[in-house]
Amino acid sequence: METVKKIKLSDFETFLKFLDYLKEGIIVIDEDKTINYANKYVETLLNIKEPEGKHFADVIKNNYLYSIIAHEYEKDVQEEIIIDDKKFLVKVYHIDNKKFVHLTDITPFEVYKQAKKDFVSNVSHELKTPIAVLKGVIETLETEEYDEGKRKFISMAQKRINQMNTLINDLLIIARLESKEDKIIKTNINLKRFIDQIYEDLSHLTQEKNVKFYNKVNENFKIYGDEKKLSILLKNLIENAIKYNKENGKVEVKGFLDKDYTVIEVKDTGIGIPKEALPLIFERFYRVDKSRSRNVGGTGLGLSIVKHIAEAHKGKVSVESTLGKGSSFKVYLPKP
């Protein structure tokens, strides 16, 4: 039988002293709502002295933090709150009838995230004008040039400029979604007619790839969301399903209801996605096959945009795929 090594009181006191050196807050509250422990960081942050032994309501004066501690959650929880113009991540753990509250200052990360978003947005706006000018110049040269050799090079330049223009537009879409600059304006949308309209814009791709498209949505099936943004989402999914399909393949779109969501499924018989890549495909600029993505004109932002739009609707997106057999993307939108 194994012997359990007991912790000496001096060791425990040393551990508590160590917690005082942390640049993070620790609060322990028992089942009687009494504070058993709070480290120095918490005392300084909340401007409290000797909180041990006191009811937390007599000590915690920040309304956000008070409400998180007071609420009886069924499981561990985390929330973001503001204290003295700084953003903190608050995690509450339930162990042996006690609440362990952990506060982490995430202000520097939020500043970095915002700076990154602003940089992407500003650079995209700055590039948009010169790209538009170059596009106009190239189109003019193409109409005035009759030498086949020169036209070939002009066509190559035009293709690259179009790719750059698409990339900039995608970056601006993500920047607006992340900054919540565009409001989500929800309406009831007939999904079958909606899919038909999107496919009309992409029908030339199915002809080029010799891919069959099937809209299997019921005539009266409706979704509730922002028509403009969902059009971008579905166009990305359907375009990918066509571009990364096999010769003589097929693409199917379905709509159905589950317990909590309205679900849109875009399924293809394409090349599929490796299992190890599935957790990463919604990250911006991630490409499963870099050379193939560039050949079909992908920016690496399409699925990231899909994820952002789904989340902006308080929904989600999932994927199932088998390499060499095809993929199924499902978009879950909350029921109205």
C-alpha positions in Angstrom: 0.0 0.0 0.0 1.4 3.4 -1.0 2.1 6.0 1.7 0.8 9.5 1.1 3.5 12.1 1.7 2.1 14.8 4.0 2.7 18.5 3.3 4.4 20.3 6.1 2.9 23.5 7.4 6.1 25.3 6.6 5.9 24.1 3.0 2.3 25.3 2.7 3.3 28.7 4.0 6.1 28.9 1.5 3.7 28.1 -1.3 1.3 30.9 -0.2 4.3 33.3 -0.2 5.0 32.2 -3.7 1.5 33.0 -4.8 2.0 36.6 -3.6 4.8 37.0 -6.2 2.4 36.1 -9.0 1.3 38.9 -11.4 -2.1 37.2 -11.4 -4.9 37.2 -8.9 -6.0 34.2 -6.8 -9.1 34.2 -4.5 -10.4 31.1 -2.6 -14.0 31.2 -1.4 -15.6 28.5 0.7 -19.2 27.2 0.6 -20.2 29.8 3.2 -19.1 32.6 0.8 -16.2 33.4 3.1 -12.9 34.4 1.6 -10.3 31.8 2.7 -7.4 33.3 0.8 -6.5 36.2 -1.5 -3.0 36.9 -2.8 -1.2 40.3 -2.7 -2.0 41.0 -6.4 -5.8 40.8 -5.7 -5.4 43.0 -2.6 -3.7 45.7 -4.6 -5.9 45.3 -7.7 -9.2 45.6 -5.7 -7.8 47.9 -3.1 -8.7 45.6 -0.2 -6.9 44.8 3.1 -7.0 41.5 5.1 -10.0 40.0 3.2 -9.5 36.5 4.7 -12.4 35.5 7.0 -14.8 38.1 5.5 -17.9 37.4 3.4 -17.0 38.1 -0.2 -19.9 40.6 -0.6 -18.2 42.8 2.0 -15.0 42.8 0.1 -15.6 42.6 -3.7 -16.9 46.0 -4.8 -16.5 45.5 -8.5 -20.0 44.8 -9.9 -18.8 42.5 -12.7 -16.5 40.4 -10.5 -19.2 40.3 -7.8 -21.8 38.9 -10.2 -19.5 36.2 -11.5 -18.6 35.1 -8.0 -22.2 35.3 -6.7 -23.7 33.3 -9.6 -24.0 29.5 -9.0 -22.6 28.1 -12.2 -23.0 24.3 -12.7 -19.5 24.1 -14.1 -16.3 26.0 -14.4 -16.6 29.3 -16.2 -14.6 32.1 -17.7 -15.6 35.7 -18.4 -13.9 39.0 -19.4 -14.4 42.0 -17.2 -13.0 45.5 -16.9 -11.2 46.7 -13.7 -9.7 50.2 -13.7 -9.8 50.5 -17.5 -7.9 47.1 -17.9 -9.4 43.9 -19.3 -9.1 40.8 -17.1 -9.9 37.2 -17.9 -11.7 35.7 -14.9 -11.8 31.9 -14.5 -13.9 30.3 -11.7 -13.1 26.7 -10.8 -15.1 24.5 -8.4 -13.0 22.2 -6.2 -14.2 20.5 -3.0 -17.1 22.9 -2.5 -14.8 25.9 -2.9 -14.5 28.5 -5.6 -11.1 29.3 -6.9 -11.1 32.6 -8.7 -8.2 33.3 -11.1 -7.7 36.8 -12.6 -5.4 37.4 -15.5 -4.6 40.9 -17.0 -5.1 40.4 -20.8 -4.9 44.1 -21.7 -1.6 43.8 -23.5 -3.0 40.9 -25.6 -6.1 43.0 -26.5 -3.9 46.0 -27.4 -1.8 43.7 -29.7 -4.9 42.1 -31.3 -6.4 45.5 -32.0 -3.1 46.8 -33.4 -3.0 43.8 -35.7 -6.5 44.3 -36.9 -5.9 48.0 -37.5 -2.7 47.2 -39.4 -4.5 44.8 -41.7 -7.4 47.2 -42.3 -5.1 50.2 -42.9 -2.8 48.4 -45.3 -5.7 46.9 -47.2 -7.3 50.4 -47.6 -3.9 51.9 -48.8 -3.4 49.1 -51.3 -6.9 49.3 -52.8 -6.4 52.5 -54.7 -3.1 51.6 -56.5 -4.4 48.1 -57.3 -7.5 49.7 -58.9 -5.3 52.0 -60.9 -3.1 49.2 -62.1 -6.2 47.1 -63.0 -7.5 50.0 -65.2 -4.1 50.4 -66.9 -3.8 46.7 -67.7 -7.3 46.5 -69.0 -6.6 49.5 -71.3 -3.4 47.9 -72.6 -5.2 44.7 -73.3 -7.7 46.4 -75.5 -5.1 48.3 -77.4 -2.5 45.6 -77.9 -2.7 43.1 -80.9 0.6 41.4 -80.6 -0.1 37.8 -79.3 3.2 37.6 -77.4 2.6 40.9 -75.5 -1.1 40.0 -74.9 0.0 36.8 -73.2 2.1 38.8 -70.7 -0.6 41.4 -70.2 -3.0 38.5 -69.4 -0.6 37.1 -66.8 -0.3 40.5 -65.2 -4.1 40.9 -65.2 -4.6 37.6 -63.5 -2.2 38.5 -60.7 -3.8 41.9 -60.2 -7.2 40.3 -59.9 -5.8 37.9 -57.3 -4.4 40.8 -55.4 -7.7 42.6 -55.6 -9.5 39.6 -54.3 -7.0 39.2 -51.4 -7.5 42.9 -50.4 -11.3 42.6 -50.5 -11.1 39.5 -48.3 -8.9 41.2 -45.8 -11.3 44.1 -45.6 -14.2 41.8 -45.0 -12.3 40.1 -42.1 -11.3 43.5 -40.7 -14.9 44.7 -40.7 -16.2 41.4 -39.1 -13.5 41.4 -36.4 -14.1 45.1 -35.5 -17.9 44.5 -35.6 -18.1 47.5 -37.9 -21.0 46.1 -39.8 -24.1 45.3 -38.0 -25.8 41.9 -38.5 -29.2 42.7 -40.0 -31.3 39.5 -39.9 -34.3 38.7 -42.2 -36.1 35.5 -43.2 -34.5 34.1 -46.3 -35.8 31.4 -48.7 -32.7 29.2 -48.8 -33.5 27.3 -52.0 -33.9 30.6 -54.0 -30.9 32.0 -52.2 -28.7 29.1 -53.2 -30.0 29.3 -56.8 -28.9 32.9 -57.0 -25.4 32.1 -55.6 -25.0 29.2 -58.0 -26.0 31.4 -61.0 -22.8 33.5 -60.3 -20.7 30.4 -60.1 -22.2 28.3 -62.9 -19.2 29.0 -65.2 -17.0 27.1 -62.7 -19.1 24.0 -62.8 -18.8 24.0 -66.6 -15.1 24.5 -66.5 -14.6 21.6 -64.0 -17.5 19.5 -65.4 -19.0 19.3 -62.0 -22.8 18.7 -61.3 -24.5 21.0 -58.9 -27.6 19.9 -56.9 -29.7 22.2 -54.8 -31.6 19.8 -52.5 -33.1 22.4 -50.2 -36.9 22.1 -49.8 -38.9 24.8 -51.5 -40.2 26.6 -48.4 -37.1 26.1 -46.2 -36.1 29.4 -44.6 -33.0 30.6 -42.7 -32.8 33.7 -40.5 -29.7 35.9 -41.0 -27.9 38.7 -42.7 -28.5 38.1 -46.5 -25.4 40.0 -47.6 -23.0 38.2 -45.2 -24.5 34.8 -45.7 -24.2 35.2 -49.4 -20.4 35.7 -48.9 -20.3 32.7 -46.6 -22.2 30.3 -49.0 -20.4 31.6 -52.1 -17.1 30.7 -50.4 -18.2 27.2 -49.5 -19.8 26.4 -52.8 -16.9 27.9 -54.8 -14.4 25.8 -52.8 -16.6 22.7 -53.3 -16.4 23.2 -57.1 -12.8 24.3 -57.4 -11.4 21.5 -55.2 -13.6 18.8 -56.8 -12.7 16.0 -59.2 -13.6 15.9 -62.8 -17.2 14.7 -63.2 -17.7 15.3 -59.5 -20.8 16.7 -57.8 -21.7 19.3 -55.2 -24.9 19.1 -53.0 -26.5 21.8 -50.8 -29.0 20.8 -48.2 -30.9 22.6 -45.4 -32.4 21.0 -42.3 -33.2 21.6 -38.6 -31.6 20.1 -35.5 -32.4 20.7 -31.9 -31.0 24.2 -31.6 -29.9 25.3 -35.0 -30.9 25.8 -38.7 -28.2 23.8 -40.5 -26.9 24.4 -44.1 -24.7 21.6 -45.5 -22.4 21.9 -48.5 -21.1 18.5 -49.6 -18.7 17.6 -52.4 -17.0 14.6 -53.9 -13.7 16.4 -54.1 -10.1 15.7 -53.1 -10.8 15.8 -49.4 -8.8 17.2 -46.5 -6.1 15.4 -44.5 -7.2 14.6 -41.0 -4.3 16.5 -39.4 -5.3 19.7 -41.4 -8.9 19.8 -40.2 -8.4 21.7 -37.0 -6.4 24.4 -38.9 -8.4 25.0 -42.1 -10.4 27.9 -40.6 -7.3 29.9 -39.7 -6.4 32.7 -42.0 -3.9 32.0 -44.8 -3.8 28.3 -43.9 -3.5 26.2 -47.1 -3.7 22.4 -47.2 -1.9 22.3 -50.5 -0.2 25.7 -51.2 0.6 25.0 -54.9 -2.9 23.8 -55.7 -4.6 26.6 -53.8 -2.6 29.2 -55.8 -3.4 27.5 -59.1 -7.2 27.7 -58.4 -6.8 31.3 -57.3 -7.4 30.9 -53.5 -6.4 33.7 -51.1 -6.3 31.5 -48.0 -9.0 33.6 -46.3 -12.2 32.1 -47.6 -12.8 29.6 -44.7 -11.7 32.2 -42.1 -14.4 34.5 -43.5 -16.9 31.7 -43.3 -16.0 31.1 -39.6 -16.2 34.8 -38.8 -19.6 35.3 -40.4 -21.1 32.2 -38.7 -19.8 33.4 -35.3 -21.1 36.9 -36.0 -24.6 35.2 -36.3 -23.9 33.5 -32.9 -23.5 30.3 -34.9 -20.7 27.9 -35.8 -19.2 25.9 -38.7 -17.9 22.3 -38.8 -16.3 20.1 -41.3 -16.0 16.4 -42.0 -13.7 15.1 -44.7 -12.2 11.9 -46.1 -9.1 12.2 -48.2 -9.8 11.4 -51.8 -13.6 11.1 -51.3 -14.8 14.6 -50.4 -15.8 17.0 -47.7 -19.0 18.2 -45.9 -19.2 21.6 -44.4 -22.1 22.4 -42.0 -23.1 26.0 -41.0 -25.2 26.2 -37.8 -27.4 29.3 -37.5 -29.5 29.9 -34.4 -33.2 29.5 -34.9 -35.2 32.8 -34.9 
